[in-house]
């Protein structure tokens, strides 16, 4: 899966679940472990968890894989 496709899937999943302040950053020059990082805000701890869960579901449905997620709030 291409990076742009993955970013679109992640951002759309967050938008669909009413996530806010969605930002994506190119971190490829900072670390070999990732090309991009997506950060978003939610209304509550439960909402943030739901955003993370939805992203994982949508990426897996599209055939991608997630190596790490953080839902620390």
C-alpha positions, 0 to 999 in steps of 0.5 A: 500500500502506498503512503498516500493511500494509507494517509488518506485512509487514516485521515478519512477514518478520523474525519468520519468519527468526528476527530478534530485538528487532524495533522499529518507530518512527514517524519521520514528525515527524522527516523527510519521507522516511519514516513508519516505521523498523524495526530488528531484530537478528540472530545474525550478519552473514549472518543480518542480510543474510538478514533484509534480503533477505527483507524486500525479497522480501516487500515486492516480492511484496506490490506495495510498493517499497523506496527504501533499505535498509541492511545495514551490519553 
